[in-house]
Amino acid sequence: MLYLRARYYSPDSGRFLTKDSWLGDYNMPMSLNLWNYVQSNPVNYTDPTGHDRCWAKNEFDYVTRTDFAEGLVDRDVDGHIIRDYLNTYTAGGIGVQCYGTDFNNPFRPGEGGEGPGQVSDKQKDTPYGQPAGDNNGDGLRCYVTHRYDCACLDKKSIPDDYKLEPKHNQKDNTWAAVYMKRRIKLVTDKCEEAGCTSTDIFIAAALAQNGPGFTKQNIHDLTLPGLRKYEDDVTINWKDYFRLPNNADDTSDQLILFTGVIKELEKRGWYLPYVNWNTINDLSRIGN
């Protein structure tokens, strides 16, 4: 038998032995057949996680990634485009992470990324902005108060009558998008506080969407006094950061994937502030 992450496949019979754990989408009738695989179209699609994801034909299939992201994040409210970079970058993050593989390390339970946003249990269960443990980034669980339905603020900034929101399932599409937005917001808020340019914020979002790899602490360290500006449109020496040991490969790859989805979103009318693409291209070549 072959273990395909969500269920076992029997090569002898050519069948899965159990139904898909994803219950399908009524907007896609073929997906409601839980014994099926990628809606009976394995020539064009793959399902690397064993659940419904973006089914990208290959790593750089930005059209399919963007199609999936648009199903989770709204571009319009009452027919008007949401002119908020955080909304666009949330869709970009979902487009990148939806192709990830659900994984929970039995030796380090709660740390594996799951769902379309690849959010770990430790991230979703830890209060917003607080460390979620080694290599787990920041917590994404909001505080609820009488004044706020959900206050995504540091604990010291909210009233005394707070309580933590209930725990939610990051495999649910709605919560995958919510957690992705919070993950990016933690970093971009810190970048704005430090006086980052819009290009800095784009790069920070591109790295933050990957979860534990980049957090608000990174921005704090990168914006310490004395860091030089190396181009007109950025305030952080990103080139040196991208060249750090263990950064050169994956950091550039995350930027490349994020940029591909964002450019596809922009073509479809999503809001995007000014970004210096020459800087993005230079950084994308580091490690590649």
N, C-alpha and C positions, 0 to 999 in steps of 0.2 A: 504494500500500500504506500501511497505517497501522501505525506502530510502537507496540505496546502493552506496551512495557518489557521483557517477557520473550520476545516473539515477534511476528512480523508477521501482520497480518490483511489479507486481500484483499477489499475491498468488492464487487468485480465477481462473485466466486464465492461470497461470503458464508462464507468459511472461513479458518481459520488455516492458515498454510503449514508450520508445524512443530508438534510436540507440546508440551504444557505441560512446562516444566522441573521443576515440582512433580510428584512421582510419585503423589500421591493418598494417601488414608487408607482402610485396609481397613474402618474403622468406618463409612465413607460410600461405599458401592459405586459410586455415580454419579461420584465423583471419580476413579475409576480409569480412566475414559475420557479419555485425555490429549489428545484432539482437542476436547474439550468446553469450554464456558465456563460458570462458576458453576453447575455441575451442571444445566445446561439450564433455569435459572430466572432469566433476565436481567430479568424484570419486578420481582422482589423483591430481587435482589442485584447487587452490582457487584464488580469485581476491579481496583482502581486500580493495583495494583503489577504485575500480570501473573503473580502467584503466588497461592497460597492464603493468604488473610488472614482477617479477621473478616467480610468481606462485609457490612459495615454498610449498611443501606438509605439512611442519611444520617448526617451527622456526629454527630448526637445519638441514634443508635440504640444506647442503652446495653445493651439486652437482648442484641443480637447480639454486641456487643463483649465482654460478660461471658461469654456462652456460649463464645466462642473462648478467653478467658483461662482459663476453668475446664478447658479441654482441655490446657492447658500447665502449670498450677500446681495442686498438690494441696491441697485444703482439709483433708483428714483423714489421720491416720496410725492404722492399726488401729482405725478407727471413731471416733477422737477428734479433735475440731477442733483444729487447730494454733493455739494461743493466742499467736501471735507477729505483731505488727503488720507486720513486714517481709515475711512471707509474703503477707498480704493486700495490702500495697502493691505487691508484685511483680506480683500478678495485676492490680491496678489499672493499673500501668504497661503491661503487655502489652495490656490492653484499650484503652488510649489509642493506643499506637504501632502496633498491628496494622493500622491503616488507612493507615499511611504508605506512601510511594512509595520503592522502592529507587532510589538514585541515586548514581552515582560520577562526580564532576566530573573530566573528563579533564585539566583544568588543575591540579587539586589531588587527585591520586589517593590513595585510601585514606581520604578524609574523608567520603564519603557514607554515610548510614545505610542498612542493609540488614537484611532479615529482620523477623519479627514484633516484635522489640524495637528496630528501627532502630539497630543498633549498627554503627559504622564499623570498617573494617579497622584503623585506627590505634588505636582504643580496645581492640579485642580482642587486638592484638599487643603493646601496651605494658604493662610490669609494673604490677601493681595499685597504684593510688594515685599513680603518677607521671604528670606532665603528658604528654598524648598529642599535643602540638602545638597550634598556634593554633586556637582554636574547635573543639577535639576533646575537651574534658573530660579526665577522668582515665583511666588505663589500667585494664583489667579482667582482665589475664592473671595468674593466681595463681602463687604459689611452691609448690613441692612439696618436702617434706623427709621425713626418716625419722620425724619426730615427728608430722607432719601430712600427711594425704592431700592437702589443699589449704589452705594458710595464707593467707587473705586479710588480710594484715597489711602494714604498711609494712616495707620491706626491713630497716631497722634493728632491727625487733622480732623477727625470726626467726633461727633458728640459722644457723651458717656453712655447713651442708651443704645449703643450698637449691639448687633448680634450677627453672627456669620450666616450667610445664606445657606440653604440646604445644599448637599453635595449633588452634583449633576453628572450625567453620563457624557463623557467627551466623545463617545462614538455617535451620539445623536447629532445630526447635521446642524441643528440650531445652536447647540451648545459648542460644537466645534468652532463655529464662526464667532461666537461670543468670546470664547477663550482666546482665539487668535487675535481678536481686536484688543483684548486686555494685554496680551503678551507684547504686542507692538506698542501699545500706548504707554506702557511702563517705560520703555526705552526712549520713545520719541518725546515724551513729556520731559524727561531728564535732559534730552538733547536741546529742546527749546529753552529750558532754564539756563543752559550753558551758552546760549547765543549761537547755536548752530544755524547754518544756512539751510535752505530748502534741499540742496544737494546732499549735505551732511545727513539730513533727516531721512532722505531716500535711502542712503547707504545703511544707516542705522536700522531702518525698518527692514531692509533686505536681509540683514543678519539676524535681527530680533525674531523674525518669523520662524526661524529654525529652532527656537526654544532655548534649551540650556546652553547653546553655543554662544549666545550674546545676550547680556542683560544690562540693566541700568547701571550696574557697577562698572561695566566696561566703559560706558559713556563718561561716568565720573572720572575714571582713571585717564581716559583719552583727552579730557578737556581740562586737565589740571593746568594751572598757570605755567607758561613757559613753552607749551607746545606751539610749534611754529605753523603758520599757514603756508601750505606749499602750492596752492593755486588760488585764484581770485574767488572761486565759488565754494570753497570749503574752508573750515576753520580747524580741521583735525588733520594730522599727518596720517592719513589712511594708508598710504603706501607702506610705511614702516609697520603698521598694524597687520596688514595683509601678508607681510613677509615674515612675521613671527613664526617660530617653529610650531608645527601642527596647524597653522592657519593657512598656509600657502595654497593648498589644494581645495579643501572643502569651503573655505571662506569665499574664494573666487567663484566656485561652482554655485554656491547659494546666490551670489549676486547675479550671475548669468541667468539662472532659472527665474529668479524674481523679476529681473529686467524684461525677460521674454514675455512673461505673463502680463506685466504692467503695460508694455507697449501694445499688446493685443487688446487689453482693456481700454487703453486710450483710443485705439482705432474704433472701438465700439461706443465711444462717447462718454467714457468715465472721466471724472475730473482728475487732472494731474497738474500740480504746480510746476514751476520751472525746475528743470534738472539739467545739469551740465553733462551731456552724454559723452563728451570727450573724456571727462574724468572717469565716468563709469566704465568706458571701454578700456582705459589704461589699467584700472584696477582689475578688470575681468581677465586681463592677460597675465597677471601675476600668478604663477603656479600652473599655468596652462601652456 
